[in-house]
Amino acid sequence: MAKENLFLCMGSACHQMGVYDVLPKLQTLIKEHDLENDVELKGSFCLETCSQGIVMKFKEERFSKISPQNVEAVFNDEILPVIQATLAHAS
């Protein structure tokens, strides 16, 4: 099965909001949840919701208001359930 892409906005606004502090935390969370074979974290150009904090996209689902301080909670509470549901549906 091909990996699903998890996009992290790397645009200038997200850069200013600390995306480079979020990135290593996301890489660690993907490893901790044993998703390395299922999900590929990719940088993205602007995802167009700059006013809502750092933005991520998985399939058609967007996650916003991400910061270095809340990335773990947002990943566990919002992003991880969507990833797990997608993977369960695909198998």
Secondary structure, DSSP 8 states (H G I E B T S, - for coil): ---EEEEEE-SHHHHHTTHHHHHHHHHHHHHHTT-TTTEEEEEES--S-GGGSEEEEETTEEEEEE-TTTHHHHIIIIIHHHHHHHHHHH-
